[in-house]
Amino acid sequence: MERLRNFLTGVKDELKRVIWPRRELATKATISVIIFSLVVGIYLWILDIGFTKIISFILSLRGSL
């Protein structure tokens, strides 16, 4: 139990030393991450559609043989 108490005291001390970002910076960073994630998601979605069409086309050629 003493080890846990020492650990939590250390955590509390470390958190006091952390330089937290201003609210404005945190908001801008969060918005940037959301926008980047949406762009990457849309890009991967378009790639998925393209590869699906290519595979379907190739498989349809095989079926007509």
Contact map, one row per residue, 1 for C-alpha under 8 A:
11111000000000000000000000000000000000000000000000000000000000000
11111100000000000000000000000000000000000000000000000000000000000
11111110000000000000000000000000000000000000000000000000000000000
11111111000000000000000000000000000000000000000000000000000000000
11111111100000000000000000000000000000000000000000000000000000000
01111111110000000000000000000000000000000000000000000000000000000
00111111111000000000000000000000000000000000000000000000000000000
00011111111100000000000000000000000000000000000000000000000000000
00001111111110000000000000000000000000000000000000000000000000000
00000111111111000000000000000000000000000000000000000000000000000
00000011111111100000000000000000000000000000000000000000000000000
00000001111111110000000000000000000000000000000000000000000000000
00000000111111111000000000000000000000000000000000000000000000000
00000000011111111100000000000000000000000000000000000000000000000
00000000001111111100000000000000000000000000000000000000000000000
00000000000111111100000000000000000000000000000000000000000000000
00000000000011111110000000000000000000000000000000000000000000000
00000000000001111111000000000000000000000000000000000000000000000
00000000000000001111100000000000000000000000000000000000000000000
00000000000000000111110000000000000000000000000000000000000000000
00000000000000000011111011000000000000000000000000000000000000000
00000000000000000001111111000000000000000000000000000000000000000
00000000000000000000111111100000000000000000000000000000000000000
00000000000000000000011111110000000000000000000000000000000000000
00000000000000000000111111111000000000000000000000000000000000000
00000000000000000000111111111100000000000000000000000000000000000
00000000000000000000001111111110000000000000000000000000000000000
00000000000000000000000111111111000000000000000000000000000000000
00000000000000000000000011111111100000000000000000000000000000000
00000000000000000000000001111111110000000000000000000000000000000
00000000000000000000000000111111111000000000000000000000000000000
00000000000000000000000000011111111100000000000000000000000000000
00000000000000000000000000001111111110000000000000000000000000000
00000000000000000000000000000111111111000000000000000000000000000
00000000000000000000000000000011111111100000000000000000000000000
00000000000000000000000000000001111111110000000000000000000000000
00000000000000000000000000000000111111111000000000000000000000000
00000000000000000000000000000000011111111100000000000000000000000
00000000000000000000000000000000001111111110000000000000000000000
00000000000000000000000000000000000111111111000000000000000000000
00000000000000000000000000000000000011111111100000000000000000000
00000000000000000000000000000000000001111111110000000000000000000
00000000000000000000000000000000000000111111111000000000000000000
00000000000000000000000000000000000000011111111100000000000000000
00000000000000000000000000000000000000001111111110000000000000000
00000000000000000000000000000000000000000111111111000000000000000
00000000000000000000000000000000000000000011111111100000000000000
00000000000000000000000000000000000000000001111111110000000000000
00000000000000000000000000000000000000000000111111111000000000000
00000000000000000000000000000000000000000000011111111100000000000
00000000000000000000000000000000000000000000001111111110000000000
00000000000000000000000000000000000000000000000111111111000000000
00000000000000000000000000000000000000000000000011111111100000000
00000000000000000000000000000000000000000000000001111111110000000
00000000000000000000000000000000000000000000000000111111111000000
00000000000000000000000000000000000000000000000000011111111100000
00000000000000000000000000000000000000000000000000001111111110000
00000000000000000000000000000000000000000000000000000111111111000
00000000000000000000000000000000000000000000000000000011111111100
00000000000000000000000000000000000000000000000000000001111111110
00000000000000000000000000000000000000000000000000000000111111111
00000000000000000000000000000000000000000000000000000000011111111
00000000000000000000000000000000000000000000000000000000001111111
00000000000000000000000000000000000000000000000000000000000111111
00000000000000000000000000000000000000000000000000000000000011111
